[in-house]
Amino acid sequence: NPLGEMGFYVVSKGELTPFRVKIRSASFNNVSITPWLLRGVYVPDIITILASLYFILGDIDR
């Protein structure tokens, strides 16, 4: 999968429904590193760098 892995964090107290659920998508991981990737690059290179990160906007919208 080009997007990577999805992470699920589930905490239960032994009941039918979980106490806490956190989901971290691969697109969110890819977009979260953009400040580090874009340090010191030229403005025209930003388009190419962002195009190389495969992300889905609906996946990172929280």
Summary of the structure (lengths in Angstrom):
residues: 62
radius of gyration: 16.1
end to end distance: 22.2
largest distance: 53.4
contacts: 115
relative contact order: 0.21
helix: 40%
strand: 16%
